[in-house]
């Protein structure tokens, strides 16, 4: 009889290794979730609500909630015939998604490096700078990086026209094109070489509406055109330019500010998946 009691007593207490494994898993979920959630909340407070911010925020919140209710969730799943399968499948899917994002980032970084090599050797006749945010009538840090990159390129190609392209932001009165042109003039670029496109609201329209301005200068779809945009956006920008008909579009990458870099690259992951699924580019 004592032997049976001992056996029952032991069976009621899970092995210490299992307890430690659950503890470390909860701590890992809490740390990872806390970092993702804090990053998303801080960026949202700065006015960023793109998918590269909201998805990590939602994932971070889910991981934090899972860490807090770990044992309740496991107990509930263990009571279902399909519970353990769902638990493992969920973690496998999350791991596969993280690996796919990492692989995309590595591929994108390699593409950006190849574009940089092309941009340094090409002889361009026009430089088109794609628009971005202009809060309070000023270039955002990402847009300022694009404009500074365009200035560097314009110094290497003094005969090239510089087209700044972008319409009016929501809630703004000045167009992106005007804000960008003002910035370049303030930085010392000759006003006569700056062409402003002020109607576009997308990358495709940036390039379409910039074309007539190039045509007025005797340039066209076969012209060697440097398309300056943020590093994460270079691949799609090139594909869109080719779709429109630019045969010598050369993407030029401007660095994305560090505080938003990985969120922007994650946003581009979803944008590329969407473009591929819809066969847009």
Buried (B, 14 or more C-beta within 10 A) or exposed (E): EEEEEEEEEEEEEEEEEEEEEBEEBBEEBBEBBBEBBEBBEEBBEEEBEBBBBBBBBEBBBBBBEBBBEBEEBBEEBEEEEEBEEEBEEEEEEEEEEEEEBEEBBEEBEEBBEEBBEEBEEBEBBBBBBBBBBBBEEEBBBBBBBBBBBBBEBBEBBEEBBBBBBBBBBEEBEBBBBBBBBBBBEEEEBEEEBBBBBBBBBEBBBBBBBBBEBBEEBEBBBEBBBBBBBBBBBBBBBBBBBEEBEBEBBBBBBBBBBEEBBBBBBBBBBBBBEEBEEEEEB
